[in-house]
Amino acid sequence: MIEKHDEHERTLAFAETALNQIKALKLSAHPRNFEVWYAYATGHNPGLNQAINDFVARQAPLTDQEIERVYDTHLSPVRFSERIDAVGGKIMGEIEQVMSMIDVAIGSASDYGESLAGAAKDIAPDADRDQLRLIVETLVRSTQEVEVTNQTLQKRLVDSREEIRELQENLEVVRTESLTDPLTTLSNRKYLEDAITHFIGEAQSKGIPLSVILTDIDHFKTFNDTYGHLTGDQVLRLVAIALKQNLKRRDVAARYGGEEFAVLLPRTVFDDGMTVAEHIRRAVMSKELIRRSTGETFGHVTISLGVAAWRKGDTMASLLERADSCLYAAKRAGRNRVVGETAVEKPEPRVA
């Protein structure tokens, strides 16, 4: 959760950085260029930042065309669907080739059957040795041709099976990337929303408990402003690691937005959700932030957490809203603490 004033100042700073880069490089100030440089300023897309840094290191000119390519590779909203379509097209092409080979094999088998039928007619009771030899030689050739065709088909089927397996793996990679936050490697908001919808469905139909934790990093803007975006990224990764280390396999941890994270705890009652949240808080606080390049110590990071449990009639919005109210209460109470919904009688009004 980000207070409105802080969010206003932080986003204006990112926007100013983006515009300064566009001016310095004398690029066109159209929305796509701005989006690329705004994303670069936030540091939330490591692949995009690395691509631009590589250009800078090579002292290569960053033209509008190069920025367009960076956008298509790292920001385009259709890039995942295009990659999925491309892999799907390859799979369909592979299947069509196999079907063609099968058609050839069926044709060969049909021709072979006709050869056998013809040979049976040609074998007369009084056929001499030369006639029989000719018939046998014809059958041997037909048999050899069918055998070659079958061997070719078998090899093609083996190759296609391997090719389709690799394509399926590529498809799974694309699907995973589309549901993963690239900086923290946690799930992204899209995956979170799909997961919480599923878990609420289980809660409604089977009475399975569900707890939700919302958390964000205390004084994150100060880290970014004081130490830079790279250190801010390190803080985000540190919190992500603490989340992963304190969750079970069925649980879902996601980057909810900016420095805010969400955790879904299916089959977990409220009291146990509070315990998990406290473990996460302590795990983050126990880690010391160190700049790897210099060994400089920045101290410890703290987070605030809000916990809510599903109630009959809850929607995704109402459940997350209660957890967010608890998170806001934790911030108001001094940060670095866990607040559950039982401690919040009613949502406190937002402060502008």
TORFI-832580 format. One record per residue (C-alpha): residue in one letter; residue number from 0; x, y, z. Coordinates in Angstrom, 3 decimals, decimal comma, padded with zeros to 6 digits, always signed. Example, Ala and Ser with C-alpha at 12.3 -4.5 7.8 and 13.67 -1.06 7.14 Angstrom:
% residues 2
  seba  rovex         u         v         w
     A      0  +012,300  -004,500  +007,800
     S      1  +013,670  -001,060  +007,140
END
This chain:
% residues 352
  seba  rovex         u         v         w
     M      0  +000,000  +000,000  +000,000
     I      1  +001,331  +003,438  -000,946
     E      2  +000,117  +006,691  +000,595
     K      3  -001,309  +009,020  -002,019
     H      4  +001,159  +011,876  -001,549
     D      5  +004,183  +009,583  -001,697
     E      6  +002,821  +007,855  -004,774
     H      7  +002,223  +011,230  -006,451
     E      8  +005,791  +012,391  -005,799
     R      9  +007,339  +009,084  -006,803
     T     10  +005,487  +008,781  -010,103
     L     11  +006,289  +012,404  -010,997
     A     12  +009,970  +011,666  -010,397
     F     13  +009,790  +008,661  -012,748
     A     14  +008,013  +010,779  -015,368
     E     15  +010,630  +013,536  -015,124
     T     16  +013,437  +011,004  -015,546
     A     17  +011,726  +009,552  -018,611
     L     18  +011,279  +012,963  -020,243
     N     19  +014,895  +013,931  -019,517
     Q     20  +016,115  +010,769  -021,247
     I     21  +013,947  +011,476  -024,284
     K     22  +015,289  +015,047  -024,450
     A     23  +018,920  +013,984  -024,002
     L     24  +018,698  +011,425  -026,807
     K     25  +016,610  +013,738  -029,026
     L     26  +013,939  +011,081  -029,483
     S     27  +010,327  +011,601  -030,467
     A     28  +008,189  +012,280  -027,416
     H     29  +005,360  +009,948  -028,398
     P     30  +003,630  +007,729  -025,795
     R     31  +005,510  +004,543  -026,669
     N     32  +008,939  +006,141  -026,112
     F     33  +007,683  +007,628  -022,859
     E     34  +006,400  +004,224  -021,714
     V     35  +009,782  +002,615  -022,381
     W     36  +011,732  +005,279  -020,496
     Y     37  +009,198  +005,396  -017,668
     A     38  +009,577  +001,623  -017,240
     Y     39  +013,357  +002,093  -017,348
     A     40  +013,150  +004,740  -014,603
     T     41  +011,137  +002,466  -012,301
     G     42  +013,565  -000,416  -012,755
     H     43  +010,712  -002,911  -012,512
     N     44  +011,514  -004,626  -015,824
     P     45  +015,069  -006,048  -015,583
     G     46  +015,069  -007,337  -019,161
     L     47  +014,196  -003,908  -020,553
     N     48  +016,811  -002,167  -018,390
     Q     49  +019,479  -004,675  -019,423
     A     50  +018,673  -004,202  -023,110
     I     51  +019,010  -000,417  -022,850
     N     52  +022,141  -000,645  -020,689
     D     53  +023,739  -002,892  -023,324
     F     54  +023,160  -000,189  -025,933
     V     55  +024,702  +002,410  -023,651
     A     56  +027,722  +000,189  -022,896
     R     57  +028,338  -000,288  -026,621
     Q     58  +027,814  +003,437  -027,201
     A     59  +025,325  +002,444  -029,882
     P     60  +022,769  +005,060  -030,970
     L     61  +019,349  +004,581  -029,390
     T     62  +017,044  +005,509  -032,242
     D     63  +013,252  +005,497  -032,292
     Q     64  +013,490  +002,204  -034,194
     E     65  +015,660  +000,629  -031,488
     I     66  +013,273  +001,821  -028,783
     E     67  +010,424  +000,295  -030,808
     R     68  +012,222  -003,052  -030,764
     V     69  +012,814  -002,798  -027,015
     Y     70  +009,122  -002,071  -026,544
     D     71  +008,025  -005,016  -028,691
     T     72  +010,361  -007,373  -026,824
     H     73  +009,772  -006,274  -023,243
     L     74  +006,580  -004,223  -022,959
     S     75  +004,188  -004,981  -025,801
     P     76  +000,909  -006,251  -024,293
     V     77  +000,501  -008,699  -027,195
     R     78  +003,972  -010,234  -027,119
     F     79  +002,933  -013,237  -025,042
     S     80  -000,103  -013,994  -027,182
     E     81  +002,033  -013,661  -030,308
     R     82  +004,587  -016,099  -028,904
     I     83  +001,837  -018,520  -027,944
     D     84  +000,352  -018,239  -031,442
     A     85  +003,781  -018,863  -032,976
     V     86  +004,392  -022,002  -030,913
     G     87  +000,848  -023,203  -031,566
     G     88  +001,392  -022,695  -035,291
     K     89  +004,559  -024,780  -035,187
     I     90  +002,751  -027,577  -033,374
     M     91  -000,040  -027,547  -035,973
     G     92  +002,546  -027,552  -038,773
     E     93  +004,280  -030,543  -037,228
     I     94  +000,970  -032,411  -036,919
     E     95  +000,114  -031,643  -040,557
     Q     96  +003,469  -033,045  -041,711
     V     97  +002,898  -036,220  -039,717
     M     98  -000,574  -036,570  -041,192
     S     99  +000,902  -036,222  -044,670
     M    100  +003,398  -038,973  -043,901
     I    101  +000,582  -041,176  -042,636
     D    102  -001,337  -040,541  -045,885
     V    103  +001,738  -041,675  -047,825
     A    104  +002,000  -044,799  -045,666
     I    105  -001,685  -045,573  -046,191
     G    106  -001,199  -045,183  -049,928
     S    107  +001,787  -047,528  -049,870
     A    108  -000,167  -050,099  -047,871
     S    109  -003,018  -049,860  -050,358
     D    110  -000,629  -050,342  -053,298
     Y    111  +000,943  -053,293  -051,510
     G    112  -002,472  -054,846  -051,000
     E    113  -003,207  -054,464  -054,696
     S    114  +000,148  -056,092  -055,509
     L    115  -000,727  -059,060  -053,333
     A    116  -004,170  -059,361  -054,903
     G    117  -002,670  -059,161  -058,387
     A    118  -000,044  -061,767  -057,553
     A    119  -002,720  -064,123  -056,283
     K    120  -004,541  -063,850  -059,612
     D    121  -001,332  -064,317  -061,603
     I    122  -000,405  -067,553  -059,873
     A    123  -001,977  -070,177  -062,114
     P    124  -001,971  -073,895  -061,264
     D    125  +000,276  -074,597  -064,247
     A    126  +002,598  -071,578  -063,778
     D    127  +006,194  -072,375  -064,649
     R    128  +009,273  -071,592  -062,556
     D    129  +010,056  -068,303  -064,372
     Q    130  +006,540  -066,986  -063,855
     L    131  +006,672  -067,807  -060,141
     R    132  +010,103  -066,203  -059,807
     L    133  +008,839  -062,994  -061,447
     I    134  +005,818  -062,872  -059,136
     V    135  +007,985  -063,450  -056,061
     E    136  +010,462  -060,749  -057,153
     T    137  +007,576  -058,303  -057,622
     L    138  +006,263  -059,085  -054,139
     V    139  +009,736  -058,710  -052,621
     R    140  +010,151  -055,277  -054,225
     S    141  +006,725  -054,192  -053,007
     T    142  +007,527  -055,462  -049,526
     Q    143  +010,828  -053,584  -049,500
     E    144  +009,126  -050,376  -050,627
     V    145  +006,547  -050,664  -047,845
     E    146  +009,301  -051,382  -045,336
     V    147  +011,238  -048,270  -046,401
     T    148  +008,079  -046,169  -046,196
     N    149  +007,290  -047,530  -042,727
     Q    150  +010,842  -046,902  -041,508
     T    151  +010,670  -043,320  -042,786
     L    152  +007,310  -042,842  -041,098
     Q    153  +008,574  -044,330  -037,836
     K    154  +011,589  -041,998  -037,801
     R    155  +009,386  -039,015  -038,616
     L    156  +006,995  -039,931  -035,832
     V    157  +009,875  -040,185  -033,338
     D    158  +011,295  -036,846  -034,495
     S    159  +007,855  -035,229  -034,361
     R    160  +007,172  -036,545  -030,893
     E    161  +010,406  -034,932  -029,685
     E    162  +009,704  -031,705  -031,570
     I    163  +006,168  -031,455  -030,175
     R    164  +007,475  -032,167  -026,662
     E    165  +009,949  -029,283  -026,978
     L    166  +007,246  -027,006  -028,366
     Q    167  +004,969  -027,899  -025,466
     E    168  +007,772  -027,007  -023,063
     N    169  +008,231  -023,678  -024,868
     L    170  +004,510  -023,060  -024,601
     E    171  +004,639  -023,716  -020,861
     V    172  +007,583  -021,311  -020,502
     V    173  +005,642  -018,582  -022,312
     R    174  +002,573  -019,237  -020,178
     T    175  +004,668  -019,076  -016,989
     E    176  +006,361  -015,854  -018,087
     S    177  +002,998  -014,245  -018,780
     L    178  +001,936  -014,938  -015,167
     T    179  +005,236  -014,091  -013,427
     D    180  +006,670  -010,802  -012,205
     P    181  +010,108  -010,596  -013,880
     L    182  +011,866  -008,712  -011,075
     T    183  +010,895  -010,874  -008,087
     T    184  +009,928  -014,096  -009,940
     L    185  +006,765  -014,183  -007,822
     S    186  +003,371  -014,532  -009,450
     N    187  +001,991  -011,367  -011,014
     R    188  -001,349  -009,692  -010,388
     K    189  -003,077  -011,578  -013,213
     Y    190  -002,136  -014,944  -011,684
     L    191  -003,140  -013,701  -008,239
     E    192  -006,608  -012,705  -009,435
     D    193  -007,120  -016,060  -011,160
     A    194  -005,932  -017,921  -008,054
     I    195  -008,064  -015,993  -005,571
     T    196  -011,127  -016,523  -007,767
     H    197  -010,437  -020,277  -007,697
     F    198  -009,870  -020,363  -003,927
     I    199  -013,020  -018,326  -003,226
     G    200  -014,932  -020,814  -005,365
     E    201  -013,581  -023,637  -003,187
     A    202  -014,505  -021,738  -000,048
     Q    203  -018,059  -021,186  -001,276
     S    204  -018,685  -024,715  -002,523
     K    205  -016,729  -026,797  -000,003
     G    206  -016,320  -024,562  +003,021
     I    207  -012,526  -024,614  +002,713
     P    208  -010,938  -021,736  +004,691
     L    209  -008,905  -019,034  +002,952
     S    210  -006,729  -016,330  +004,472
     V    211  -005,187  -013,379  +002,648
     I    212  -002,161  -011,266  +003,574
     L    213  -001,372  -007,882  +002,044
     T    214  +002,025  -006,382  +002,805
     D    215  +004,216  -003,576  +001,640
     I    216  +007,712  -002,331  +002,416
     D    217  +008,090  +000,384  +005,024
     H    218  +009,696  +003,622  +003,790
     F    219  +010,399  +002,108  +000,382
     K    220  +010,480  +005,518  -001,303
     T    221  +013,310  +006,537  +001,037
     F    222  +015,375  +003,532  -000,085
     N    223  +014,846  +004,425  -003,723
     D    224  +015,542  +008,135  -003,271
     T    225  +018,579  +007,616  -001,039
     Y    226  +020,289  +004,594  -002,570
     G    227  +018,870  +004,384  -006,108
     H    228  +016,587  +002,041  -008,006
     L    229  +019,051  -000,856  -008,086
     T    230  +019,024  -000,942  -004,289
     G    231  +015,245  -000,626  -004,378
     D    232  +015,119  -003,670  -006,650
     Q    233  +017,327  -005,548  -004,195
     V    234  +014,863  -004,732  -001,403
     L    235  +011,966  -006,079  -003,470
     R    236  +013,868  -009,310  -004,141
     L    237  +014,759  -009,641  -000,456
     V    238  +011,087  -009,485  +000,532
     A    239  +010,175  -011,920  -002,258
     I    240  +012,718  -014,441  -000,939
     A    241  +011,327  -014,126  +002,591
     L    242  +007,824  -014,792  +001,259
     K    243  +008,916  -017,903  -000,624
     Q    244  +010,782  -019,287  +002,378
     N    245  +007,766  -019,038  +004,677
     L    246  +005,024  -020,438  +002,463
     K    247  +003,841  -023,924  +001,634
     R    248  +003,627  -025,277  -001,875
     R    249  -000,112  -024,667  -002,240
     D    250  +000,199  -021,036  -001,103
     V    251  +000,479  -018,193  -003,609
     A    252  +002,773  -015,173  -003,247
     A    253  +002,414  -012,376  -005,792
     R    254  +003,684  -008,904  -006,440
     Y    255  +000,492  -006,900  -006,147
     G    256  +001,892  -003,609  -007,407
     G    257  +004,926  -001,405  -006,747
     E    258  +006,291  -002,435  -003,344
     E    259  +003,087  -004,196  -002,300
     F    260  +002,745  -007,980  -002,140
     A    261  -000,163  -010,337  -001,623
     V    262  -000,224  -013,841  -000,176
     L    263  -003,054  -016,352  -000,552
     L    264  -003,257  -019,075  +002,086
     P    265  -005,815  -021,701  +001,035
     R    266  -006,901  -024,216  +003,687
     T    267  -005,663  -021,762  +006,335
     V    268  -007,848  -020,268  +009,073
     F    269  -007,413  -016,688  +010,259
     D    270  -005,285  -017,435  +013,356
     D    271  -002,865  -019,512  +011,310
     G    272  -002,764  -016,748  +008,698
     M    273  -001,711  -014,310  +011,439
     T    274  +001,073  -016,709  +012,423
     V    275  +002,334  -016,966  +008,853
     A    276  +002,289  -013,174  +008,529
     E    277  +004,331  -012,793  +011,709
     H    278  +006,881  -015,333  +010,448
     I    279  +007,206  -013,372  +007,208
     R    280  +007,632  -010,083  +009,086
     R    281  +010,400  -011,507  +011,254
     A    282  +012,122  -013,159  +008,305
     V    283  +012,318  -009,849  +006,412
     M    284  +013,497  -007,909  +009,473
     S    285  +016,258  -010,472  +010,130
     K    286  +017,860  -009,922  +006,734
     E    287  +020,517  -007,241  +006,374
     L    288  +020,653  -005,295  +003,129
     I    289  +024,168  -005,184  +001,667
     R    290  +025,345  -003,647  -001,609
     R    291  +027,127  -006,511  -003,317
     S    292  +029,527  -004,377  -005,342
     T    293  +030,970  -002,508  -002,337
     G    294  +029,902  -004,487  +000,719
     E    295  +028,176  -001,352  +002,057
     T    296  +025,515  -002,108  +004,667
     F    297  +022,153  -000,346  +004,482
     G    298  +020,639  -001,876  +007,596
     H    299  +017,450  -003,881  +007,951
     V    300  +014,209  -003,734  +005,987
     T    301  +010,802  -003,879  +007,643
     I    302  +007,329  -004,529  +006,293
     S    303  +003,771  -003,983  +007,481
     L    304  +001,114  -006,649  +006,986
     G    305  -002,674  -006,907  +007,058
     V    306  -004,545  -010,217  +007,375
     A    307  -008,141  -011,096  +006,521
     A    308  -010,036  -014,371  +006,135
     W    309  -012,802  -015,250  +003,694
     R    310  -016,336  -014,862  +004,966
     K    311  -019,539  -016,125  +003,428
     G    312  -020,544  -013,784  +000,644
     D    313  -017,062  -012,332  +000,153
     T    314  -015,923  -011,412  -003,337
     M    315  -012,322  -010,915  -004,370
     A    316  -012,773  -007,159  -004,000
     S    317  -014,328  -007,278  -000,530
     L    318  -011,744  -009,734  +000,813
     L    319  -008,795  -007,730  -000,503
     E    320  -010,364  -004,493  +000,740
     R    321  -010,508  -005,835  +004,316
     A    322  -006,894  -007,007  +004,112
     D    323  -005,900  -003,586  +002,738
     S    324  -007,697  -001,851  +005,628
     C    325  -005,675  -003,983  +008,031
     L    326  -002,451  -003,120  +006,229
     Y    327  -003,309  +000,566  +006,426
     A    328  -003,976  +000,180  +010,148
     A    329  -000,548  -001,410  +010,591
     K    330  +001,020  +001,590  +008,851
     R    331  -000,914  +004,020  +011,031
     A    332  +000,121  +002,126  +014,170
     G    333  +003,827  +002,632  +013,474
     R    334  +004,741  +000,103  +010,736
     N    335  +006,731  -003,133  +011,120
     R    336  +003,774  -005,038  +012,514
     V    337  +000,924  -007,399  +011,646
     V    338  -002,703  -006,273  +012,045
     G    339  -005,591  -008,688  +011,576
     E    340  -009,175  -007,896  +010,731
     T    341  -010,334  -008,741  +014,257
     A    342  -008,396  -005,684  +015,452
     V    343  -010,024  -003,400  +012,888
     E    344  -013,695  -002,845  +013,692
     K    345  -014,312  -000,802  +010,559
     P    346  -012,134  +000,494  +007,739
     E    347  -010,375  +003,739  +008,640
     P    348  -010,814  +006,615  +006,164
     R    349  -007,991  +007,132  +003,721
     V    350  -005,841  +010,179  +004,308
     A    351  -005,048  +012,222  +001,213
END
